[in-house]
Amino acid sequence: MIPVRGYEGRRVAVLGLARSGLAAAAALAAGGAEPLLWDDSAEARARAAAAGLALADLGREGALAGAAALVVSPGIPHLYPAPHPVVARALDLGLPVDNDIGLFFRSLGAADWSRLETPPRVVAVTGSNGKSTTTALIHHILRAAGRPAQMAGNIGRGVLDLDPPGEGEVIVLELSSYQTELARALTPDVAVFTNLSPDHLDRHGGPGGYFAAKARLFSLGGPDRAVIGVDETEGRFLAAALALAPEDERVIRTASGRRLDGPGWSVFARRGFLAEWRKGRQVAAVDLRPFAGLPGAHNHQNACAAWAAARALGLAPRAIEAALASFAGLPHRSQLVAEIGGVRFVNDSKATNVDSAAKALAAFPRIRWIAGGLGKEGGILALAPHLGSVVKAYLIGHSARDFALQIGATPHEICETMATAVARAAAEAEPGDTVLLAPAAASFDQYPNFEKRGEDFMARVRAFAASP
């Protein structure tokens, strides 16, 4: 646990008692603060009470009186589309509003760090797509190279639940826009921006607010090194805003599908090959195509970002290449579930929006596509240019019929359920085909989260594999 510093003997309100909220409450108490805990969910309050935690209804009049700060869980709105009533009251009182990420950066540095020969470092990864894979890949590279490392944030453990880092240790964090937007302290040593595509726009008041939330990771504290994906205009703008000159090696630019020119430091992938350039010459190259855990151009983009972050931490190219080869990938992200009779079954349940689904569809040549769920604004009309590899679509969930209207002449079948979709796709698939779950929709119509949806897909595939 990372004890929270700066609130000794003070009361701190904590709104939201999921993973990050509970970890924040424990870390505040460990640092000598008195946490006041609340959640709008009766079920969450019951779990907290069963764990022996004291509750205080933060919605009642005067509940925030005397509090030093309000700590808010990521899913609770604090600005758009409207602040939660407790947040609105805190703002009226002039109360500082923070989250567990801000508390983490505020509290990480310990007095005994002066005794360490190599102080701990923090790598923080943000972006629209690929940040979970990039975070896990950086962590895997470090561990494979023998460097002590922990991983947390929007993946794995809550940040305040981490063990205090030791000699030369690296903490790798995945940070969503919900987390970067509110944190009052953001001071990573290496910050990574993967890419940007429209998402969570209602929460951020539009695309400008969404980009600004991501950009805070680079502007609030100023990392020693910034790894910036420049495949979109926003990334190019961010890289130019951070660099003092084209040759400024504090900024490492990354890209997928094109070469990067200029005198600076860059890592890019084209046709499956990754190349690193510095001061106008190539210093490393690796063929990514044999790496089973990194299929497709979108994963090559993730590999470029992870390579750049690892190089910024001083790792050698050979060590990074060996780690890339041993990376198995993440569950629900281009995850190879099985290969049966020459047919691959791939679980990309995390592809919950159009952009991530497009990347999954570009990774395989002949696809039997399982899609659908709770569709997002605009549906899947933007996927039209990416359907050339789709042999047939098998549509499930609430938006199945809407999706059927939006995919035009692409052969399709409305299956409603995962069980029917997997059975039909498996029965019709031929050797060389890939049965791909890439829903391009949220899961909440049929499942509590994308993980449960992916697990259902995998269970259906394994049942098919076991059938006579």
DOTOR-181487 format. One record per residue (C-alpha): residue in one letter; x, y, z. Coordinates in steps of 0.5 Angstrom, whole numbers, padded with zeros to 4 digits, always signed. Example, Ala and Ser with C-alpha at 12.3 -4.5 7.8 and 13.67 -1.06 7.14 Angstrom:
<atoms>
A+0025-0009+0016
S+0027-0002+0014
</atoms>
This chain:
<atoms>
M+0000+0000+0000
I+0002+0007-0001
P+0000+0011+0005
V-0003+0018+0003
R+0001+0024+0005
G-0001+0031+0007
Y-0008+0030+0010
E-0005+0027+0017
G-0011+0029+0022
R-0016+0031+0017
R-0022+0029+0015
V-0022+0027+0007
A-0029+0025+0004
V-0029+0019-0001
L-0034+0018-0006
G-0035+0011-0010
L-0033+0005-0006
A-0031+0000-0012
R-0023-0002-0013
S-0020+0005-0013
G-0025+0008-0008
L-0023+0002-0003
A-0016+0003-0004
A-0016+0010-0003
A-0020+0010+0004
A-0015+0005+0006
A-0009+0009+0004
L-0012+0015+0007
A-0013+0012+0014
A-0005+0009+0013
G-0003+0016+0012
G-0006+0018+0018
A-0013+0021+0015
E-0020+0020+0017
P-0024+0018+0011
L-0031+0019+0010
L-0034+0014+0006
W-0040+0014+0001
D-0043+0010-0005
D-0050+0011-0008
S-0050+0004-0009
A-0053+0000-0003
E-0050-0006-0005
A-0043-0003-0005
R-0045+0000+0002
A-0046-0007+0004
R-0040-0009+0002
A-0036-0004+0005
A-0040-0005+0012
A-0038-0012+0012
A-0031-0010+0011
G-0032-0006+0017
L-0031+0001+0014
A-0035+0006+0017
L-0040+0010+0012
A-0042+0017+0012
D-0048+0020+0008
L-0044+0025+0004
G-0051+0027+0001
R-0054+0030+0007
E-0053+0037+0009
G-0047+0039+0012
A-0043+0032+0011
L-0037+0036+0008
A-0037+0041+0013
G-0029+0040+0016
A-0027+0036+0010
A-0020+0037+0007
A-0022+0034+0000
L-0026+0030-0004
V-0024+0024-0007
V-0028+0021-0013
S-0028+0015-0016
P-0027+0015-0024
G-0034+0013-0026
I-0037+0019-0022
P-0038+0025-0027
H-0035+0032-0024
L-0036+0037-0030
Y-0040+0034-0036
P-0045+0032-0037
A-0047+0035-0030
P-0043+0034-0024
H-0045+0029-0019
P-0049+0033-0013
V-0044+0031-0008
V-0038+0034-0013
A-0043+0040-0014
R-0043+0041-0007
A-0036+0040-0006
L-0035+0045-0011
D-0039+0050-0008
L-0035+0050-0002
G-0029+0051-0005
L-0027+0044-0003
P-0021+0041-0007
V-0023+0035-0011
D-0018+0029-0013
N-0018+0022-0015
D-0013+0016-0013
I-0008+0018-0018
G-0007+0025-0016
L-0006+0022-0009
F-0001+0017-0011
F+0003+0022-0015
R+0002+0027-0009
S+0005+0021-0004
L+0009+0016-0008
G+0016+0020-0006
A+0019+0017+0001
A+0024+0020+0005
D+0028+0013+0005
W+0029+0014-0003
S+0035+0018-0001
R+0038+0011+0001
L+0037+0008-0006
E+0042+0008-0011
T+0037+0008-0017
P+0030+0011-0015
P+0024+0008-0017
R+0021+0011-0024
V+0014+0011-0026
V+0011+0010-0033
A+0004+0013-0035
V+0000+0011-0041
T-0006+0014-0044
G-0010+0014-0051
S-0016+0012-0054
N-0014+0005-0056
G-0008+0000-0054
K-0007+0003-0048
S-0008-0003-0044
T-0004-0008-0049
T+0002-0002-0049
T+0002-0002-0041
A+0002-0010-0040
L+0007-0010-0046
I+0012-0005-0042
H+0011-0009-0036
H+0012-0015-0039
I+0019-0012-0042
L+0021-0010-0036
R+0020-0016-0032
A+0023-0021-0038
A+0029-0016-0038
G+0030-0017-0030
R+0028-0011-0028
P+0023-0010-0022
A+0016-0007-0024
Q+0009-0007-0022
M+0003-0005-0026
A-0003-0002-0024
G-0009+0004-0025
N-0014+0002-0030
I-0011-0005-0031
G-0009-0009-0025
R-0009-0006-0018
G-0011+0000-0016
V-0005+0005-0016
L-0005+0006-0008
D-0006-0001-0007
L+0001-0002-0010
D+0007-0004-0006
P+0012+0002-0004
P+0017+0001-0010
G+0024-0001-0008
E+0031+0000-0011
G+0031+0001-0019
E+0023-0001-0019
V+0019+0002-0025
I+0011+0003-0024
V+0007+0002-0030
L+0000+0005-0030
E-0005+0005-0035
L-0009+0012-0034
S-0016+0013-0038
S-0018+0020-0039
Y-0023+0020-0033
Q-0017+0019-0029
T-0012+0024-0032
E-0018+0029-0032
L-0019+0030-0025
A-0012+0028-0022
R-0009+0034-0018
A-0002+0031-0019
L+0001+0028-0025
T+0009+0027-0025
P+0011+0021-0029
D+0018+0020-0031
V+0016+0017-0038
A+0009+0019-0041
V+0006+0015-0047
F+0000+0017-0051
T-0002+0012-0056
N-0007+0015-0061
L-0014+0019-0060
S-0021+0017-0063
P-0027+0020-0061
D-0030+0016-0054
H-0033+0019-0048
L-0035+0025-0051
D-0041+0027-0047
R-0036+0026-0041
H-0031+0031-0043
G-0036+0036-0047
G-0034+0034-0054
P-0027+0032-0057
G-0023+0038-0055
G-0025+0037-0048
Y-0023+0029-0049
F-0016+0031-0052
A-0015+0036-0046
A-0016+0031-0041
K-0011+0026-0044
A-0006+0032-0045
R-0006+0034-0038
L-0001+0028-0037
F+0004+0031-0041
S+0003+0039-0039
L+0001+0038-0031
G+0008+0036-0029
G+0012+0035-0035
P+0015+0028-0036
D+0023+0027-0037
R+0021+0023-0043
A+0015+0023-0047
V+0013+0018-0052
I+0008+0021-0057
G+0004+0017-0062
V+0003+0022-0068
D-0002+0018-0073
E-0007+0023-0071
T-0007+0031-0072
E-0007+0031-0064
G-0001+0027-0063
R+0003+0031-0068
F+0000+0037-0064
L+0002+0035-0058
A+0009+0032-0060
A+0010+0039-0063
A+0008+0043-0057
L+0013+0039-0052
A+0019+0039-0057
L+0024+0045-0056
A+0027+0043-0063
P+0026+0038-0068
E+0032+0034-0065
D+0029+0035-0058
E+0030+0027-0056
R+0026+0028-0050
V+0020+0027-0055
I+0020+0020-0058
R+0015+0020-0064
T+0012+0013-0066
A+0007+0011-0072
S+0004+0005-0075
G+0004+0004-0083
R+0009+0010-0085
R+0016+0012-0084
L+0018+0018-0079
D+0023+0023-0082
G+0027+0028-0078
P+0033+0029-0074
G+0029+0027-0067
W+0028+0020-0064
S+0023+0016-0067
V+0020+0009-0067
F+0015+0006-0073
A+0013+0000-0076
R+0011-0001-0083
R+0009-0008-0087
G+0011-0011-0080
F+0018-0009-0079
L+0019-0004-0073
A+0025+0001-0074
E+0028+0006-0069
W+0032+0012-0071
R+0036+0017-0068
K+0040+0023-0070
G+0038+0021-0078
R+0040+0014-0077
Q+0037+0007-0076
V+0040+0004-0069
A+0035-0002-0069
A+0030-0006-0073
V+0026-0012-0071
D+0021-0017-0075
L+0014-0016-0071
R+0010-0021-0076
P+0012-0028-0072
F+0010-0025-0065
A+0004-0029-0064
G+0002-0024-0058
L+0002-0018-0063
P-0002-0019-0069
G-0004-0014-0074
A-0002-0006-0075
H-0006-0004-0069
N-0001-0008-0064
H+0005-0006-0068
Q+0003+0001-0066
N+0003-0002-0059
A+0009-0005-0060
C+0012+0002-0062
A+0010+0005-0056
A+0012+0000-0051
W+0019+0000-0055
A+0020+0007-0054
A+0018+0007-0047
A+0023+0001-0046
R+0029+0005-0049
A+0027+0011-0045
L+0028+0007-0039
G+0035+0005-0042
L+0034-0002-0044
A+0038-0005-0050
P+0034-0007-0057
R+0036-0015-0056
A+0033-0015-0049
I+0026-0012-0052
E+0026-0016-0058
A+0026-0022-0054
A+0021-0020-0049
L+0016-0018-0055
A+0017-0025-0058
S+0015-0028-0051
F+0009-0023-0050
A+0002-0028-0050
G-0002-0022-0051
L-0008-0020-0046
P-0015-0023-0045
H-0020-0020-0049
R-0015-0016-0054
S-0014-0020-0060
Q-0013-0026-0056
L-0013-0033-0060
V-0017-0038-0056
A-0017-0044-0061
E-0015-0046-0068
I-0020-0052-0070
G-0019-0055-0077
G-0015-0049-0079
V-0020-0044-0077
R-0018-0039-0072
F-0022-0036-0066
V-0020-0030-0063
N-0023-0026-0058
D-0023-0018-0058
S-0029-0017-0054
K-0025-0010-0051
A-0026-0007-0058
T-0032-0004-0056
N-0032+0002-0061
V-0031+0003-0068
D-0024+0005-0068
S-0022-0001-0064
A-0026-0006-0068
A-0023-0003-0075
K-0016-0005-0072
A-0019-0012-0071
L-0022-0013-0077
A-0015-0010-0081
A-0011-0016-0077
F-0014-0022-0081
P-0015-0024-0088
R-0022-0028-0088
I-0027-0026-0082
R-0033-0029-0080
W-0035-0023-0075
I-0039-0023-0069
A-0041-0016-0067
G-0047-0012-0063
G-0049-0011-0057
L-0051-0004-0054
G-0049+0000-0060
K-0046+0007-0059
E-0048+0014-0062
G-0047+0013-0070
G-0047+0006-0070
I-0042+0002-0074
L-0043+0006-0081
A-0036+0009-0080
L-0034+0001-0081
A-0036+0001-0088
P-0029+0002-0091
H-0026-0004-0086
L-0031-0009-0088
G-0027-0012-0094
S-0024-0018-0090
V-0031-0020-0087
V-0034-0026-0090
K-0040-0026-0086
A-0043-0022-0080
Y-0046-0026-0074
L-0050-0020-0070
I-0052-0020-0063
G-0055-0016-0058
H-0059-0010-0057
S-0057-0007-0064
A-0056-0013-0068
R-0062-0010-0073
D-0059-0003-0073
F-0052-0006-0075
A-0055-0010-0080
L-0058-0004-0084
Q-0051-0001-0083
I-0047-0006-0086
G-0050-0006-0093
A-0048-0011-0098
T-0044-0015-0093
P-0047-0022-0092
H-0050-0023-0085
E-0055-0026-0080
I-0058-0024-0074
C-0057-0029-0068
E-0059-0025-0062
T-0054-0029-0057
M-0047-0031-0057
A-0049-0038-0057
T-0052-0038-0063
A-0047-0033-0066
V-0041-0038-0065
A-0045-0044-0067
R-0047-0041-0074
A-0040-0038-0075
A-0036-0045-0073
A-0041-0049-0077
E-0040-0045-0083
A-0032-0043-0083
E-0027-0046-0087
P-0020-0047-0086
G-0016-0040-0087
D-0022-0037-0084
T-0022-0033-0077
V-0028-0033-0073
L-0027-0026-0069
L-0031-0023-0064
A-0030-0015-0064
P-0037-0013-0062
A-0036-0005-0064
A-0041-0004-0058
A-0042-0004-0051
S-0043-0010-0047
F-0049-0008-0042
D-0055-0010-0046
Q-0053-0018-0044
Y-0047-0018-0040
P-0044-0014-0034
N-0038-0012-0038
F-0034-0014-0044
E-0030-0019-0040
K-0036-0023-0038
R-0038-0022-0046
G-0031-0025-0048
E-0031-0031-0043
D-0038-0033-0046
F-0035-0033-0053
M-0029-0037-0050
A-0033-0042-0047
R-0038-0043-0053
V-0031-0044-0057
R-0029-0049-0052
A-0035-0053-0052
F-0035-0053-0060
A-0028-0056-0059
A-0030-0061-0055
S-0036-0063-0058
P-0036-0070-0062
</atoms>
